[in-house]
Amino acid sequence: MNKMQHPKNIRIEDYDYPLKESLIAKYPLKQRDQSKLLFYNQGKISQHQFSEAPDLLPPDSLLVFNETRVVQARLLFQKSTGARIEIFVLKPHNQDIQEAFQNYGGGEWECFVGNAKKWKEGKLKLMGEDFELKATRKKHIGNSFIVHFEWDKDKTFAQILEQAGEIPLPPYLRREAEKSDRTRYQTVYARNNGSVAAPTAGLHFTQDTLKRLDQKNIQKTEVTLHVGAGTFKPVSERTIGEHEMHTEQIVVSKNTLKQLRDGNQKNVAVGTTSVRTLESLYWYAAKLMENSSATFTIEQWYPYDNELRHFPTRTEALDALINKLDNEQEENIRGETQLIIAPGYDYKMVDAMFTNFHLPKSTLLLLVAAYLGSDWRQVYDYALANNFRLLSYGDSCLLIK
């Protein structure tokens, strides 16, 4: 199999569309599954309500949900001088993310720091109802800082954030988080703490929708990709080759790998985070089959630059991952991905997807264009002409080639 066409020379201006402020959904609809659903099915487009999704899916679908949970990652500190310092918690420093959330008493995290010039040294303090959180700024790493947190030993860091933090809404909403966002900027099936942005395609699912999927015998499985703040990073360079992707953590169980392998189904990714997880699994398996000691780290350009002698089938790839877990007597595979999916990419694991409507000139729009080809414009033109609500709290589409 030949290598994929490298997207490094793609001009980001070719993936633009006119985004009116009035089409950005600043708030979610009261009822999640009453949102609009654009259905693209083999080149034909129709408009539906999201509650109809179970009737639109092929009967042999396997839906892949991202179970990550958005943490209240914005911490607002006030210095004695009156200066407000915002600490945006990104990821733990040199520790597994799930373990770090269960730390008692202290821990170090990579963070964005707002108004950092007003906080050169000293401890910041944030008082809760029954705790005190202290923060000490450590070294600078790129555009973030290592921050050492200390707090009362009878609480986990997850509990501290739950009580002291705020939901980190996307910057394009241009509003402060409100109490309702704690529930609405979270999928109904969220389980694993770790994201600073929601897997937004999943926001449309309700418990009723999930029950209707069961009634139609449509299969479901789960993965975890913890969404980083880099998902909001615009492509500011002229070509894609100059853009650096962010890195995100992945956890997938052996049971999920077996479900993906053992059924003769269409893999329907719920959101771009599930897309990136599934495709990253394939490339890690391909690495493993070349080198049994390979680590689960998928670099941004790996699918386009690799020197693989063999491109495994989907089944071969999943077998390799399951065998690794069996040999190591582990139940979960863990890794990191920086994968960029752009036109020229050949999908390996994903057959169809649910996704929201993304920012112009974004890597998420490139991911959709890699799947749809030039038809991405037809989809977005239809959405604009029919007043679909866009971005995180907006409407969605189901794409089936």
N, C-alpha and C positions, 0 to 999 in steps of 0.2 A: 504494500500500500504506500502510495506516495505521501510525502509530508503535506500538511495543510498549507494553503496559501497564507503567507505572513501578512497580518494586517497593519504592520508598522507604518506604512505609507498612507493609510486612510486619513483623509482630511476630516476633522471633526465638524467643520462647517457644513459638510454634506449630510449631517444628521441633526439638522435643526428644523424647527417648526415654530409657528407663531403662537406663543403661550400668552394668552390674555390673563391678567390678574383675576378677572371675574370668573375664570374657569378653574382656578385653584380652590380646592375644597378646604376651607379653613377649619371646618368642623365636620365630624362624621354625621351621617344620617342617624336618626333616633333608632331605627331598626336596621341592624347590620345587613340582613339579606334582602332588603328592599332597594338596594343600590342597583344601578344599571349593569348589565353584563353584555359586552360585545362578543359575539360568537363568530370566530373566523374558522371556517371548516372547509379545507381544501380549496381555498380561493374565494369562497362565498362568505359574505358578511350579513349577519342578522342581529337584531337588538332584542334583548330579553331582560328579565329581572333575575338577580342572582339566585333567588330561591328556586329558579328553574334549572339550575346547574346539574342536579342529579339526573334530570331527564335528557340533558344534552350530551353527557359523557358516554363514550362507547362502553358497552356492558363488560368488556374485558379490561377496564381501567384499573390501575393500581395508583391511588393517590399518595403522594409523598409529602407529608407535612413537616415543617420545621418547628420543633417544640421549644425553641428558645424563648426565654421570658425577658422582657425589657426591664432593666433595673432603673431605679430612680437615681440616675448617675450625676445629677447636677447638685452640687453642694454650695450653698451661699454663706460665706463667712463675712463678718464685719470686724474690721480692725478697730482698735481703740481710737484711732485718728478719724474714724468715720468712713475710711475707704472700704469699698465692697470688693471682695475677692471671690471670684467664682472658680471652683475646682470641678472639672468635668472628668469623672473617673472613666478611664478607657479599658485598661486590662492590668492584671497583676504582674508585678515585676518578678520574673523567674519563679513562677509557681503556676500550677494547673488552676484554671479559672474556677472550677467547682470547689476545689479545696480552699482556694483563697476566700471565697464567700463564706466558708464555714470557720474561718479563723476567729479566735477569741482574743481580744485585747490589743491586737496590733497587726500591721502588715504594710507592705510597700506596693504602690500602684503607679503605673504610668498614667499621667493626667494632662489634659489641657488646663492652663491656668489663665483666667481672664484678669486683666489689670495686674499682670505679674510684676510690672515695674514698681508697683507700690508694696510688693512683698519680697524683699531681698533676703530677710532672715527672720528668726524668731518663730514662735508657735502661734498658729491661729486657733481659736477656740469657738466651738459651736455647741450651745447648750440645748439639750432636749428635755423632755419632761422628766426622765429618770436616767439620763446619761450625759456625759461630756465627751465630745469628739475633739481631738487635737490633731493639727496637721503641721508637719515640718517639711519645708521645701528642700529637696536634695539636688542631685545633678540634673543638668539639662541634656535631653536626648532629642535631637532633631527639633521639631516644633512642640515637643511636650517636655514634661518634667517628671522625675521620680519624686513622689510625695510619700512620706512616712506618716501613717495614721496611727493614733493611739486612742483607745476607748475603754470603757468599763468591761471587765473580763467576763461578765455574765451574759454578754450579747455577742452574736456573730456579726460579721461585717454586713451580711445580707440584711439582718434586722436593723442595723444602724442606718443603712441606706433607705430601707423601707420607712423609717420614722423621720429621718432628717433630710432626705433628698427630694428632688423634683424630677418628674418625667422629662427626658431630653427631647422635646419636640423638634422636628426638622426646622432648620432656619428659615426655609421659604414660607412657613406658615405665618411668620412675623407676628407672633403673639406669645404671651406667657402661658405656661401650662396651667390648666385649671383642674379642679378636683375630679371632674368627669373623665379627664384624660387618663387617669390612673387605671381606669377600667377599659376605656374605649381604644387606647393606644396599646392594646394587648389582645392577642388572640384568645379565644375561649378555651383553647387546648394548650396554652403556654405552661411549661413545666420547669424548665431548666434555666436558672438565672444566668445572665451573661451578656445580653445585647444592650446597646445604647440606641438602637433604632428597631422598629417593629418590622417583622416580615409581613409587609402590608397586604399582600394578596390574601393572606389568611384572615385578615380582619373582617371579611365578609361572611365567614362561616359562623353559623349559629348551632346550638345543640340540636335544633330541629333539622337543620340541613344535614348534620352528621348522621342523625337517625334515619333520614330518608336515603342516604347513601347505603346504610346498612340494609334497609328494606329492599333496595334494588340489588343487593349482593355485590356492590362495588367495594373492592378491597381498599384498605388503608394501611399505611405504615408511617414510621416516624424517623426523622434524623434530627441532628442539632447542628446548626451553624450559628455561632454568636456574632451578630451583626455589629461591625465596628463603625466608628464615626466617619471613617473614610468613605463609606457608602454615599455620603453627601458631597464628597469632594468633586467639584466640577473639573472637566478636562479643559485646562487653560492653555495648553500647548496647541500648536497648529496641527500636528499629526499625532496619531495614537501612539506611535513608537516612542514619543517623548514623555508620555504620561506614566507615572508610577502608581501601580495599584496598591491598595492597603492589604494587610494580611488578616485573616480571620480564622478562628479555631473551629474545628469540626469534631463531633463525636457521633459514631454510628455503631449500633449494636449488631451482634452476630445474627440475632433473629431477623433484623431488617435486611441484612445481606442475604439471608436465606430466602426471605420473601421475594426479594428482587430477582434472585436466581431461579427459584423453583417454579414460579408461575409463568405461563405463556401469555403475558399481559402487556398492555401499553403503559409505560411509566409516565404518569402525569404529575409533573412537579408543581406544587402549590407555592408559587413565588420564585423569584430569581435566586433567593438564598438556597432553596432546595435544588434548583438547577445547578448552581455552582458546587454544591455538595456532591451531587450524583456524578457530575463530570469529573470532579477532583478525585473521587474514588477510582474511576477508571484509570486515570493517569498514574495514581499511586500503584495500582495493580500492575500496570505496564512496567513501571520502574522495578517493582518487586520481581517480576519475571525475568528481568535482566540481571538483577542484583538482589539477592535474598536479604541483604542487610540494609537495603535502602530505607531512608527515613521518610515518614509521611510529611513531606514539605513540597508543595507544588508551586514552583516559581511562575511568575507572571507569563513568561513566553514559552514555557516548557512544551506545550503541544505543537508549537510551530518550529522550535529549534532543536528538538530531541534527535538523538541518533539511534533510535530504537531499531533493532533488527526484526522485531515481530510486533505487530499491532494485534492484541488479543481480541477475541470476540467478547461480547458482553458476558456470556457464561464463563468463559475462561478467566476473565478479570475478577468476577465475583468468587469463583473457586479459589483463586490465588489469595484473596483477602480472607476468606473463611478458613483456608488451610493455615494461614499465618496465625489467626486467633486460636485455632485448635492446637497448633504446635506450642504456642506460648501460654495455653490455658487461660486465655483472656476472653472476656465477654464483649468488650467494646474496642473499636479501633479509633485512635485519636490522632489528629494531625493538624496541619495548618495549610491554608491555601491563599495564594496571591493571584490565582488564575484570572486572566482576562479573556472573555468570550466576545469576539467581534467578527464581523463579516469575513468569511474565509475559514471560519471554524467549522469542523465537521462534528456534529453532535453524536456522542457515543452511547449515552445512557438515557437520555430524555426523549420521549416521543411526543409529548404535548405539555402545555403549561397554562396555569392561571397566572396572570400578572396584572398589576395596576398600570396606569399610564405614567411614564417617567419624564423627567426633565429633558428638555432639548439638550443636545450635545453632551449627553451623559454616558457613562459606561453601561448603565442598565439599558438604555435605549439601543446601544450597540449589541448587547446580548440578544434583544428581541429581533433586531435586524439580522443577526447571524442565523436565527431560526427561520424567519419569514422571507429573507431576501428582500428584493425591492418592494414587496407587498407591505412592508412596515408602513410605507407612506399612505397606502390605501386605508390601512387600519386607522392611522392617526387622523387622516383627512375625514374619515367617517365620524370619528369621535368628536372632532372639532365642529363639524357641520351639524351634529345632533346634540350639542351641548352636554356632552359627558363631563362629569366632574373629574378633575385630574389630580394626580400625585397621591400622597400617602393616605389621606382620608377620602379619596375620590372613588370613582367607579373602577371596574376591572374588565378584563377580557379573558376568554378561554380560547387558546390558539391550538388548532389541530391541523397539521399539514396532510 
